[in-house]
């Protein structure tokens, strides 16, 4: 039975909410995925489209999720239900919140495994494993790690133990205290790496690649990818923003904090590019290398550069911090749900959630390690599926995230009354009207296009 009392925890300040939400948004998507999708889609032109999408789609939906969370004051499903019922609409709109929470939970089941890769690479870099290594040797290290289920399980377990220790302490003593240290530390490391990379690498070539738009290199498909990445990088439709919004004090401005979070998230993604691409161009590597850019391409550069052993260690430490701050955010909604649903205290709720995640993570671990039971040979929505991990990845990124975002935009833009939304947003009429317009029309149409394009119904 649900505990009907609203969630009582609150962020101690606006800064705490901004830091926590920014830390949640800043993750592997910014440092691992953004540079390689930028490299695959023409650099500067992609960045420009991405920034426009952040402004007109990402920020409005983020504001909507914070509105739902703060208005509902419950875990995502119950918060969505509260908002709908208050507006005299069906309680079944709670599905928008539950879908987001489920999606975030599934994403975290493999996200924690990939965070474990980064943790492993901290020790590999620190031990000098990349020093003078050839492409074949670096590739062999990566392949060897993936093929060992026991090694992957060890790092996966360590990541989740760390998550339990932080989240179990609660909102203020756990989440808030950790991000006040971790996010600034990650940012300092990233900026230092960007300066170092600019000094020893090809900074001018990297800067031009990132910020000089060449639209001849940007396809319509690249525009769709920019649209999708702008949506996913902010952690939208994953239960995180609604949950963090539930802890937001009433007097804190949703508009200002949402803009700050989007700015910090985007800034980190761009600085990550400036830390990576000077090395890529300076050491004659390929910017469009794809997902292997971080784990197989960059270690080659670390192995050749002066002080590369330490630079590589710092880089992967920063990547672990980014992944960890997102992981503690993604588990928070499920912890709050277990606590509400079963009337349990914080520590048991955290341990239960993490235990389920550990079990789900085995699907990804054995997909990577090549265990026969986790391998597939099929196709879905026009995409080849070679393992259970491929199914989870496709299900979350191509179906659940865009569908969840669409439902949340409709809930805040069409279901929730204007008066209730105005009361939470507490901004000027012009700002509210622009937000509502983006939420009711621009974002849903864009998400539907992303959704249809991703599942192969339309080809643009």
C-alpha positions in Angstrom: 0.0 0.0 0.0 1.2 3.5 -0.9 2.3 5.8 1.9 0.0 8.8 1.1 2.2 11.3 2.9 4.1 13.6 0.5 7.9 13.3 0.3 9.3 15.5 3.1 12.9 15.8 2.0 14.0 19.1 0.4 17.2 20.4 -1.2 18.8 22.8 1.3 19.3 25.5 -1.4 18.8 26.3 -5.0 22.5 25.7 -5.6 22.1 22.2 -4.2 19.3 21.4 -6.7 21.3 22.8 -9.6 24.4 20.8 -8.7 22.4 17.6 -8.1 20.4 17.9 -11.3 23.4 18.9 -13.4 25.4 16.0 -11.9 22.5 13.7 -12.9 22.5 15.1 -16.4 26.2 15.1 -16.9 27.3 11.5 -17.5 28.5 9.1 -20.1 26.2 10.7 -22.6 28.2 14.0 -22.4 31.8 12.6 -22.3 31.5 9.2 -24.0 28.6 9.6 -26.5 28.5 13.3 -27.4 32.0 13.5 -28.9 31.6 10.5 -31.1 28.1 11.3 -32.4 29.4 14.8 -33.1 32.4 13.3 -34.9 30.1 11.0 -36.9 27.8 13.9 -38.0 30.0 16.8 -39.2 31.1 18.6 -36.0 30.1 22.3 -35.9 26.8 22.0 -37.8 25.7 19.2 -35.5 26.6 21.3 -32.5 24.5 24.2 -33.7 21.4 22.0 -34.3 22.0 20.3 -30.9 22.1 23.7 -29.1 18.8 24.8 -30.8 17.2 21.5 -29.7 18.3 22.0 -26.1 16.7 25.4 -26.1 13.4 24.6 -27.7 12.8 21.0 -26.6 15.1 20.0 -23.8 14.6 22.9 -21.5 10.8 23.1 -21.8 10.4 19.3 -21.1 12.8 19.6 -18.2 10.7 22.4 -16.7 7.6 20.3 -17.2 9.1 17.4 -15.3 10.2 19.7 -12.4 6.7 21.1 -12.3 5.1 17.6 -12.1 7.6 16.5 -9.5 7.2 19.6 -7.3 3.4 19.7 -7.7 3.0 16.0 -7.0 5.6 15.6 -4.2 5.8 11.8 -4.7 7.9 9.3 -6.7 7.3 9.7 -10.5 4.1 7.6 -11.0 2.4 8.9 -7.9 3.4 12.5 -8.7 1.9 12.1 -12.2 -1.3 10.7 -10.7 -1.5 13.5 -8.2 -1.1 16.2 -10.9 -3.7 14.6 -13.2 -6.3 14.0 -10.4 -5.9 17.6 -9.1 -6.7 18.8 -12.6 -9.8 16.5 -12.6 -8.4 14.1 -15.1 -7.9 10.3 -15.0 -5.5 8.9 -12.5 -4.3 6.6 -15.2 -2.0 9.4 -16.4 0.3 8.0 -13.7 1.6 5.7 -16.4 3.7 8.7 -17.7 5.6 8.7 -14.4 5.9 4.9 -14.0 7.2 4.6 -17.6 9.9 7.1 -16.9 11.0 5.4 -13.7 11.0 2.0 -15.4 13.1 3.4 -18.3 15.6 4.9 -16.0 15.9 1.7 -14.1 16.5 -0.3 -17.2 19.1 2.2 -18.5 20.9 2.1 -15.2 21.1 -1.7 -15.4 23.6 -1.4 -18.3 24.8 2.1 -17.4 26.4 0.8 -14.2 28.2 -1.9 -16.2 29.7 0.7 -18.6 30.6 2.8 -15.6 32.5 -0.3 -14.4 34.5 -0.2 -17.7 35.6 3.4 -16.8 36.6 2.3 -13.3 38.6 -0.6 -14.7 40.4 1.8 -17.1 41.4 4.1 -14.2 43.6 1.2 -13.0 44.7 0.2 -16.5 45.8 3.7 -17.2 47.5 4.2 -13.8 49.4 0.9 -14.2 50.9 2.1 -17.5 49.0 -0.5 -19.6 48.7 2.0 -22.5 52.3 3.2 -22.5 53.6 2.6 -26.0 50.8 0.2 -26.8 49.9 -0.5 -30.4 46.3 -0.3 -31.7 46.1 -4.1 -31.6 47.3 -4.2 -27.9 44.8 -1.5 -26.8 42.0 -3.3 -28.7 43.1 -6.6 -27.0 42.8 -5.0 -23.5 39.3 -3.8 -24.3 38.3 -7.2 -25.8 39.8 -9.0 -22.9 37.9 -7.0 -20.4 34.6 -7.5 -22.2 35.1 -11.2 -22.5 35.6 -11.8 -18.8 32.2 -12.0 -17.0 34.0 -12.2 -13.6 35.9 -9.0 -14.3 32.8 -7.1 -15.5 30.9 -8.4 -12.5 33.5 -7.1 -10.1 33.5 -3.6 -11.4 29.7 -3.6 -11.8 29.4 -4.6 -8.1 31.8 -2.0 -6.9 29.9 0.8 -8.7 26.6 -0.4 -7.2 28.1 -0.6 -3.7 29.3 3.0 -4.0 25.7 4.0 -5.2 24.2 2.3 -2.1 26.6 4.0 0.3 25.7 7.4 -1.1 22.0 7.0 -1.7 21.3 5.1 1.5 22.4 8.2 3.5 19.4 10.2 2.1 18.9 13.4 0.1 20.9 15.8 2.2 23.6 13.7 3.7 24.0 11.4 0.7 23.0 12.9 -2.7 23.5 16.6 -1.9 26.8 16.2 0.0 28.3 14.0 -2.7 27.5 16.1 -5.7 28.7 19.3 -3.9 32.1 17.7 -4.1 32.0 15.4 -7.1 30.5 17.8 -9.8 33.1 20.6 -9.2 35.9 18.0 -9.0 34.8 16.5 -12.3 34.5 20.0 -13.9 38.0 21.0 -12.7 39.5 17.8 -14.1 37.8 18.2 -17.4 38.9 21.8 -17.8 42.5 20.9 -16.9 42.4 18.1 -19.5 41.1 20.5 -22.1 43.9 22.9 -21.5 46.5 20.1 -21.6 45.0 18.6 -24.8 45.0 22.1 -26.4 48.6 22.6 -25.6 50.0 19.2 -26.9 47.3 18.5 -29.5 45.8 20.2 -32.5 43.6 22.7 -30.7 43.0 24.9 -33.8 41.9 22.0 -35.9 39.6 20.7 -33.1 38.1 24.1 -32.5 37.3 24.6 -36.2 35.8 21.1 -36.4 33.5 21.7 -33.4 32.5 25.3 -34.0 32.7 26.1 -37.7 29.4 24.8 -39.2 29.7 22.9 -42.5 26.1 22.0 -43.3 27.3 19.9 -46.3 28.5 17.3 -43.8 25.2 17.2 -41.9 22.5 14.9 -43.2 18.9 15.0 -42.3 19.5 11.9 -40.2 22.2 13.8 -38.4 19.6 16.5 -37.5 17.4 13.7 -36.1 20.4 12.4 -34.0 21.1 15.9 -32.7 17.4 16.2 -31.8 17.4 12.9 -30.0 20.7 13.4 -28.2 19.6 16.8 -26.9 16.6 15.1 -25.4 18.4 12.2 -23.9 21.5 14.0 -22.5 19.4 16.0 -20.0 18.2 12.8 -18.4 14.6 13.5 -19.4 11.8 10.8 -19.2 13.9 8.6 -16.9 12.3 9.5 -13.6 15.3 11.6 -12.5 14.0 15.1 -13.1 10.5 14.4 -11.6 12.1 12.9 -8.5 14.6 15.7 -8.0 11.7 18.2 -8.6 9.8 16.6 -5.7 12.6 17.7 -3.4 12.6 21.3 -4.7 11.4 24.0 -2.2 8.4 26.0 -3.4 10.2 29.3 -3.4 12.9 28.1 -5.9 12.5 29.3 -9.5 11.9 26.4 -11.9 12.7 28.5 -15.0 16.1 29.8 -13.7 17.2 26.5 -12.3 16.2 24.5 -15.5 18.2 26.9 -17.7 21.2 26.7 -15.4 21.1 22.9 -15.5 20.9 22.9 -19.3 23.7 25.4 -19.6 26.0 23.4 -17.3 25.2 20.1 -19.1 25.8 21.5 -22.5 29.0 23.3 -21.4 30.4 20.0 -20.1 29.6 18.3 -23.4 31.4 21.0 -25.3 34.5 21.1 -23.0 34.6 17.3 -23.3 34.9 17.7 -27.0 37.7 20.3 -26.5 39.5 17.8 -24.3 39.2 14.9 -26.7 39.4 16.2 -30.3 42.7 18.0 -30.0 44.2 14.7 -29.0 42.3 12.9 -31.8 43.6 15.3 -34.5 47.0 15.8 -32.9 47.8 12.1 -32.9 46.2 11.5 -36.4 43.3 9.5 -35.1 39.7 9.4 -36.5 37.1 11.7 -35.1 34.2 9.6 -36.4 35.5 6.5 -34.7 32.2 5.7 -33.0 31.6 4.3 -29.5 35.1 3.0 -29.3 36.5 6.5 -29.3 37.0 6.6 -25.5 38.0 3.1 -24.8 40.1 2.1 -27.8 41.1 5.3 -29.7 42.0 7.7 -26.9 44.2 5.2 -25.0 46.4 5.1 -28.1 47.0 8.9 -27.7 47.6 8.5 -23.9 50.2 5.9 -24.7 52.1 8.2 -27.0 51.9 11.6 -25.2 54.2 13.1 -22.6 52.7 12.2 -19.1 50.1 10.1 -20.8 49.9 7.6 -18.0 48.8 10.3 -15.6 46.6 12.1 -18.1 44.8 8.9 -18.9 44.3 8.1 -15.2 42.8 11.6 -14.7 40.6 11.3 -17.7 39.0 7.9 -16.7 38.7 9.1 -13.1 36.7 12.1 -14.4 34.6 9.6 -16.5 33.9 7.5 -13.4 32.7 10.6 -11.5 30.4 11.6 -14.3 28.9 8.1 -14.6 28.6 7.8 -10.8 26.7 11.0 -10.3 24.2 10.0 -13.0 23.9 6.5 -11.4 23.0 7.8 -8.0 20.4 10.0 -9.6 18.8 7.2 -11.7 18.3 4.9 -8.8 16.7 7.6 -6.6 13.2 7.3 -8.1 13.1 3.5 -7.5 14.3 4.0 -4.0 11.6 6.5 -3.3 9.0 4.3 -4.9 10.0 1.2 -2.8 10.0 3.4 0.3 6.5 4.7 -0.5 5.0 1.5 -1.7 6.2 -0.8 1.1 6.6 1.9 3.9 10.3 1.0 4.3 13.1 3.2 5.6 15.9 4.6 3.3 18.6 1.9 3.7 16.4 -1.2 3.0 14.8 0.6 0.0 18.2 1.4 -1.4 19.6 -2.1 -0.9 16.5 -3.7 -2.5 16.7 -1.4 -5.6 20.4 -2.0 -6.0 20.1 -5.7 -5.6 17.5 -5.9 -8.4 19.8 -3.7 -10.5 22.7 -6.0 -9.9 20.6 -9.0 -11.1 19.5 -7.1 -14.2 23.1 -6.1 -14.9 23.9 -9.7 -15.4 22.0 -9.6 -18.7 24.4 -6.9 -20.0 27.5 -8.5 -18.5 26.9 -11.8 -20.1 25.9 -10.1 -23.4 29.3 -8.5 -23.5 31.2 -11.6 -22.3 29.7 -13.8 -25.0 27.7 -16.2 -22.8 25.7 -18.3 -25.1 22.3 -17.8 -23.3 22.6 -14.0 -23.7 23.3 -14.0 -27.4 20.7 -13.6 -30.1 20.5 -13.5 -33.9 17.5 -11.6 -34.8 16.2 -8.2 -36.0 13.7 -5.8 -34.6 12.5 -2.5 -36.0 15.0 -2.9 -38.8 18.0 -3.2 -36.4 20.1 -6.3 -35.8 20.0 -7.7 -32.3 23.0 -9.8 -31.3 22.5 -10.0 -27.6 20.1 -9.2 -24.7 21.9 -6.0 -24.2 21.0 -4.9 -27.7 17.3 -5.5 -26.9 17.5 -3.4 -23.7 19.4 -0.6 -25.4 17.0 -0.5 -28.4 13.9 -0.8 -26.1 15.0 2.1 -23.9 16.5 4.5 -26.4 14.2 4.0 -29.4 10.9 3.3 -27.7 10.6 4.0 -24.0 12.5 7.3 -23.7 10.7 9.1 -26.6 7.4 7.6 -25.6 7.9 8.7 -22.0 8.9 12.2 -23.1 5.8 12.5 -25.2 3.5 11.4 -22.4 5.1 13.9 -20.0 4.8 16.8 -22.5 1.1 16.0 -22.9 0.6 15.6 -19.2 2.1 19.0 -18.4 0.9 20.8 -21.5 -2.6 19.4 -22.1 -3.8 17.5 -19.0 -2.5 19.8 -16.2 -4.6 23.0 -15.9 -2.9 26.3 -16.9 -3.6 27.7 -13.5 -1.8 24.9 -11.7 1.1 25.1 -14.1 1.3 28.9 -13.7 1.3 28.5 -9.9 4.3 26.2 -10.0 6.3 28.0 -12.8 5.7 31.5 -11.3 7.1 33.5 -14.2 6.0 36.2 -16.5 3.1 35.8 -18.9 5.4 35.9 -21.9 7.8 33.3 -20.5 4.9 31.0 -19.5 3.2 31.3 -23.0 6.5 30.5 -24.8 7.0 27.5 -22.5 3.5 26.3 -22.9 3.6 26.7 -26.7 6.9 24.6 -26.9 5.4 22.0 -24.6 2.1 21.6 -26.3 3.2 21.7 -29.9 7.0 22.0 -30.6 8.2 19.2 -28.3 5.5 16.6 -29.0 5.8 17.1 -32.8 9.6 16.8 -32.6 9.5 13.7 -30.3 7.0 12.0 -32.6 9.3 12.6 -35.5 12.2 11.2 -33.5 10.1 8.2 -32.5 8.9 7.4 -36.0 12.4 7.9 -37.5 14.1 5.8 -34.9 11.7 2.9 -35.3 12.0 3.1 -39.0 8.4 4.1 -39.9 9.6 7.2 -41.7 12.8 7.9 -43.5 13.9 11.5 -43.7 
